[in-house]
Amino acid sequence: MTTYIFFDEALRMLTNAYLLSTILLIAASGIGLAVIETIEKTGQR
């Protein structure tokens, strides 16, 4: 038994994965920058 994924469904899955990965990347970079900024502020004292 072979299950096929139609092109529009595969394209929707890839689009959702791409959007999710970009959102996660932006969130992770924002958190990383906040952590670095906090470390730099505490290091100046």
Backbone hydrogen bonds, N-H to C=O, Kabsch-Sander energy under -0.5 kcal/mol:
donor,donor_aa,acceptor,acceptor_aa,energy
4,Y,2,T,-0.5
6,F,4,Y,-0.5
10,A,6,F,-2.4
11,L,7,F,-2.7
12,R,8,D,-1.9
13,M,9,E,-2.2
14,L,10,A,-2.4
15,T,11,L,-2.3
16,N,12,R,-2.4
17,A,13,M,-2.3
18,Y,14,L,-2.4
19,L,15,T,-2.6
20,L,16,N,-2.5
21,S,17,A,-2.3
22,T,18,Y,-2.2
23,I,19,L,-2.2
24,L,20,L,-2.5
25,L,21,S,-2.2
26,I,22,T,-2.3
27,A,23,I,-2.3
28,A,24,L,-2.6
29,S,25,L,-2.2
30,G,26,I,-2.1
31,I,27,A,-2.3
32,G,28,A,-2.5
33,L,29,S,-2.5
34,A,30,G,-2.0
35,V,31,I,-2.3
36,I,32,G,-2.4
37,E,33,L,-2.5
38,T,34,A,-2.2
39,I,35,V,-2.4
40,E,36,I,-2.4
41,K,37,E,-2.2
42,T,38,T,-2.2
43,G,39,I,-1.7
44,Q,40,E,-1.1
45,R,41,K,-0.5
